[in-house]
Amino acid sequence: GLKVARLGRNFDRRYADLEQELLTEINKTGIGPAGLGGLTTALAVNIEWYPTHIAGLPVAVNIVCHACRRQEAVI
């Protein structure tokens, strides 16, 4: 049958729960955008699973460019 994605989360509940748990723990680190600190370090965690031999286990980490912007004002 037709499966519909749930807000970008995995169809398999086990992986969807792990995605959410990892995202929560990553954001608790306080690293923030560009390593400057903050509440949001990661926007999403996506797990794709396929049978494979451990010697060929593929892992990918994608880092999106972030423009460091800062502004100061003296009043």
C-alpha positions in Angstrom: 0.0 0.0 0.0 0.8 3.7 -0.2 2.9 5.0 2.6 2.9 8.7 3.5 5.8 10.3 5.3 5.2 11.8 8.7 6.8 15.2 8.7 10.0 14.0 7.2 10.4 11.2 9.7 11.2 7.6 9.0 8.4 5.2 8.2 9.8 2.6 10.7 8.8 3.7 14.2 12.1 2.5 15.7 14.1 4.7 13.4 11.8 7.6 13.7 12.1 7.4 17.5 15.9 7.2 17.2 16.0 10.2 14.8 14.1 12.3 17.3 16.2 11.1 20.3 19.5 11.9 18.4 18.2 15.3 17.3 17.2 16.2 20.9 20.6 15.0 22.3 22.6 16.8 19.6 20.7 20.1 20.3 21.4 19.7 24.0 25.1 20.1 23.3 24.8 23.8 23.0 27.3 23.9 20.1 24.9 26.0 18.0 25.2 27.3 14.4 28.8 27.5 13.2 30.0 26.4 16.7 29.1 29.8 18.1 26.7 28.4 20.8 23.0 28.4 20.8 20.0 26.1 21.2 19.8 24.7 17.6 22.9 22.7 16.5 21.0 20.4 14.1 17.8 20.9 12.2 17.2 17.3 11.4 18.5 13.7 11.7 17.5 11.3 9.0 18.3 7.6 9.1 18.2 5.4 6.0 18.8 1.7 6.5 19.8 -1.1 4.1 21.3 -4.5 4.7 25.1 -4.3 4.3 28.3 -5.9 5.5 29.9 -4.0 8.3 33.1 -3.6 6.3 31.1 -1.6 3.7 29.0 0.4 6.2 28.2 3.8 4.6 27.9 6.8 6.8 27.2 10.4 5.7 27.3 13.7 7.6 26.1 16.7 5.7 27.0 20.2 7.0 25.1 23.1 5.6 26.9 26.4 5.1 26.0 29.0 7.7 26.8 32.7 7.3 28.1 34.1 10.6 26.3 37.3 11.2 26.7 39.5 14.1 25.6 43.1 14.9 26.3 45.4 17.8 24.9 48.8 18.7 26.0 51.3 21.3 23.3 53.5 22.7 
